[in-house]
């Protein structure tokens, strides 16, 4: 598997599993009761992400086995696939992910009758599937207690990022002008924005802390040497984009959100909703670029690059 194909596959899989977890979680903390049936098309959206996640995971495992073995014939590749699945940590993580995705898909079949339970199971299973990606990151190279703490930081980082990305997509869909024909729908958006505020603050804290911890695990207390490397340049771009997302999040929290609430009282909510949507779309675009950088960074070895300086 070429490096570019590996990065693209990792990126799409990361986005897919983050959305599965993040959107399901959003439905739990941002909506109440019957709001979960009228707010967003959760069943269709989450069933699709679960199915796509299973297909991408299967393709990734086949391509990884082919790259490691040098085999392309299906019959000759089978024993290598079996070895990876049953004798490696990556294979075990893949099996757990696939089981979690099946559970999420089955739970969503119950959504019209039990939306809360369905979302709870889907969010839990989606979180497990997303956490399994940590076994294909830098933490897998550690040993002992360091391995445990590195995995913990990786998993928390992934879950927080997934919660943020899922919330952004949910707000983009909720704030569509055609989705706000009535005052009731606009009120649903206002309530979702307010309910996201404490969750968003927690997400930012977790991402910031685990990001620093992961940096120390991967690189150590070094800065100047890292910035001269390819890895460091990509990491610096990621940090700058994250800072930009924080600015947009603050704009949404302290200006556009309150503006939408005031406009709802005045009956002029469409323009405010459109402004909020524009801001969230830009924030989501930055988030997608960050996920792409994460997928790329996961294929690089900063130690190897810095050894040349």
C-alpha positions in Angstrom: 0.0 0.0 0.0 1.5 3.4 -1.0 2.0 6.0 1.6 -0.6 8.3 0.0 -3.2 5.6 -0.2 -2.5 4.8 3.5 -3.0 8.4 4.5 -6.2 8.8 2.5 -7.7 5.6 4.0 -6.7 6.5 7.5 -8.2 10.0 7.0 -11.6 8.8 5.7 -11.8 6.1 8.4 -10.9 8.6 11.2 -13.6 11.0 10.0 -16.2 8.3 9.6 -15.7 6.8 13.1 -15.5 10.3 14.7 -18.8 11.2 13.2 -20.4 7.9 14.3 -19.4 8.6 17.9 -19.7 12.3 17.9 -23.2 12.6 16.3 -24.7 9.9 18.4 -23.2 11.5 21.5 -24.6 14.9 20.4 -28.1 13.4 20.2 -27.8 12.3 23.8 -26.7 15.6 25.5 -28.2 18.2 23.1 -31.7 16.8 22.7 -34.4 15.7 25.1 -37.2 13.2 24.7 -39.1 13.7 21.4 -36.5 16.2 20.2 -34.4 13.1 19.3 -37.0 12.1 16.7 -37.4 15.5 15.1 -34.0 17.1 15.4 -31.8 15.2 13.0 -32.0 12.0 10.8 -29.9 10.1 13.3 -30.9 6.6 12.1 -30.0 7.2 8.5 -26.9 9.2 9.2 -25.4 6.8 11.9 -26.3 3.6 10.0 -24.5 5.0 7.0 -21.3 5.8 9.0 -21.4 2.4 10.7 -21.6 0.6 7.4 -18.9 2.8 5.7 -16.7 2.3 8.8 -16.9 -1.5 8.4 -16.1 -1.3 4.7 -13.2 1.0 5.2 -11.8 -1.1 8.1 -12.0 -4.3 5.9 -10.3 -2.6 3.0 -7.6 -1.3 5.4 -6.9 -4.7 6.8 -6.6 -6.3 3.4 -4.3 -3.6 2.1 -2.2 -3.7 5.2 -1.8 -7.5 4.9 -1.0 -7.2 1.2 1.7 -4.5 1.9 3.3 -6.5 4.7 3.3 -9.8 2.9 3.9 -8.6 -0.7 1.0 -10.9 -1.8 -1.9 -9.7 -4.0 -3.6 -13.0 -4.8 -6.6 -13.6 -2.5 -5.8 -17.3 -1.9 -2.2 -16.5 -1.0 -3.1 -13.5 1.1 -5.5 -15.5 3.3 -3.0 -17.0 5.7 -1.3 -13.6 6.2 -4.7 -12.1 7.0 -5.4 -14.8 9.5 -2.0 -14.2 11.2 -2.7 -10.5 11.5 -6.2 -11.0 12.8 -5.4 -13.6 15.4 -1.8 -13.0 16.4 -1.3 -9.2 16.5 -2.7 -6.4 18.6 -3.8 -4.5 15.4 -5.8 -7.5 14.4 -7.5 -7.8 17.8 -8.3 -4.1 17.7 -9.8 -4.6 14.2 -12.0 -7.5 15.4 -13.2 -5.3 18.4 -14.0 -2.5 16.0 -16.0 -4.6 13.6 -18.0 -6.1 16.5 -18.7 -2.6 17.8 -19.8 -1.4 14.4 -22.2 -4.3 14.0 -23.6 -3.6 17.5 -24.1 0.1 16.5 -25.9 -0.8 13.3 -28.2 -3.3 15.1 -29.0 -0.7 17.9 -30.0 1.9 15.3 -32.7 -0.5 14.0 -34.5 0.2 17.2 -34.2 4.0 16.9 -37.9 4.9 16.1 -39.2 2.9 19.1 -36.3 3.7 21.6 -34.3 6.7 20.4 -32.5 7.3 23.7 -31.4 3.7 24.2 -30.5 3.4 20.5 -28.3 6.5 20.6 -26.7 5.4 23.9 -25.7 2.0 22.5 -24.6 3.6 19.2 -22.4 6.2 21.0 -20.8 3.6 23.2 -20.1 1.2 20.3 -18.9 4.1 18.2 -16.6 5.2 20.9 -15.1 1.7 21.2 -14.7 1.6 17.4 -13.0 5.0 17.4 -10.8 4.1 20.4 -9.5 1.0 18.5 -7.7 3.3 16.1 -5.2 4.1 18.8 -3.6 0.7 18.1 -2.5 1.9 14.7 -0.8 5.0 16.2 2.5 5.8 17.9 1.3 4.4 21.2 1.5 0.9 19.9 5.3 1.2 19.8 5.6 1.8 23.6 5.9 -0.9 26.3 4.9 -1.4 29.9 3.2 1.4 31.8 4.3 4.0 29.2 2.3 2.1 26.7 -0.8 2.1 28.9 -0.7 5.9 29.6 0.1 6.7 25.9 -2.9 4.6 24.8 -5.1 6.4 27.4 -4.0 9.8 26.1 -4.5 8.7 22.5 -8.0 7.3 23.2 -9.2 10.4 25.1 -7.8 12.6 22.3 -9.7 10.6 19.7 -12.9 10.6 21.6 -12.8 14.4 22.3 -12.0 15.1 18.7 -14.9 12.9 17.6 -17.3 14.6 20.0 -16.3 18.0 18.5 -16.4 16.9 14.9 -19.8 15.2 15.4 -21.2 18.3 17.0 -20.0 20.5 14.2 -21.7 18.4 11.6 -24.9 18.3 13.7 -24.9 22.2 13.9 -24.3 22.5 10.2 -27.4 20.3 9.5 -29.5 22.0 12.2 -28.7 25.5 11.0 -29.6 25.0 7.4 -32.1 27.7 6.5 -34.5 25.2 4.9 -34.4 23.2 8.2 -35.6 26.2 10.2 -39.1 26.9 8.7 -40.7 27.4 12.1 -40.0 29.0 15.4 -40.0 25.6 17.0 -37.1 24.3 14.9 -35.1 27.5 15.5 -35.8 27.0 19.3 -34.4 23.5 19.0 -31.2 24.9 17.5 -30.9 27.5 20.3 -31.3 24.8 23.0 -28.8 22.6 21.3 -26.2 25.4 21.2 -26.7 26.2 24.9 -26.5 22.5 25.9 -23.3 22.1 23.9 -21.5 24.9 25.8 -20.3 22.9 28.8 -19.5 19.9 26.7 -17.5 22.1 24.3 -15.5 23.5 27.1 -14.7 20.0 28.4 -13.7 18.9 24.8 -11.3 21.8 24.5 -9.6 21.0 27.8 -9.3 17.3 27.0 -7.9 17.9 23.5 -5.4 20.4 24.8 -4.1 18.3 27.7 -3.9 15.1 25.8 -2.3 16.8 22.8 0.5 18.0 25.0 0.8 14.6 26.6 1.0 12.8 23.3 3.6 15.2 22.0 5.8 14.5 25.1 5.3 10.7 24.6 6.2 10.8 20.9 8.9 13.5 20.8 9.8 14.4 24.4 10.6 17.9 25.7 12.1 19.0 22.4 11.0 21.9 20.2 13.6 23.4 18.0 14.8 20.1 16.4 11.2 19.0 15.8 10.2 22.2 14.0 13.0 21.7 11.5 11.5 18.3 10.5 8.7 17.4 8.2 6.8 16.0 11.2 7.3 19.3 13.1 6.0 21.4 10.2 2.8 19.4 9.9 2.4 19.5 13.7 2.8 23.3 13.7 0.1 23.6 11.1 -2.2 21.4 13.1 -1.7 23.6 16.2 -2.3 26.8 14.3 -5.5 25.4 12.8 -6.6 24.2 16.3 -6.0 27.8 17.6 -8.1 29.1 14.7 -10.9 26.7 15.7 -10.8 28.0 19.3 -11.3 31.5 18.0 -14.3 30.4 16.0 -15.7 28.5 18.9 -15.4 31.6 21.1 -17.2 33.6 18.4 -20.0 31.1 18.3 -20.2 30.9 22.1 -20.1 34.6 23.0 -21.6 36.3 19.9 -23.4 34.1 17.3 -25.1 31.9 19.9 -26.6 34.8 21.9 -27.4 36.6 18.7 -29.4 33.6 17.6 -31.3 33.5 20.9 -32.1 37.2 20.7 -33.2 36.9 17.1 -35.6 34.1 18.0 -37.4 36.4 20.4 -37.6 39.0 17.6 -38.8 36.5 15.0 -35.7 37.1 12.8 -33.9 33.8 13.3 -33.0 32.9 9.7 -30.2 35.4 9.3 -28.6 34.6 12.7 -28.8 30.9 12.0 -27.2 31.4 8.6 -24.3 33.4 10.2 -23.8 30.6 12.8 -23.8 28.0 10.1 -21.2 29.8 8.1 -18.9 30.0 11.1 -19.4 26.3 11.9 -18.7 25.3 8.3 -15.4 27.1 8.4 -14.6 25.5 11.8 -15.5 22.1 10.4 -13.3 22.6 7.4 -10.4 23.4 9.7 -11.3 20.2 11.8 -11.2 18.1 8.7 -7.8 19.4 7.7 -6.6 18.7 11.2 -7.8 15.1 11.0 -6.0 14.8 7.6 -2.8 16.0 9.3 -3.3 13.5 12.1 -3.7 10.7 9.6 -0.5 11.8 7.9 1.4 12.3 11.2 0.5 8.8 12.3 2.6 7.4 9.4 5.7 9.4 10.2 8.5 8.8 12.7 9.7 12.0 14.2 12.7 10.3 15.8 13.9 9.1 12.4 13.6 12.6 10.9 15.3 14.3 13.7 18.2 11.9 13.6 19.3 13.5 10.4 19.9 16.9 12.1 
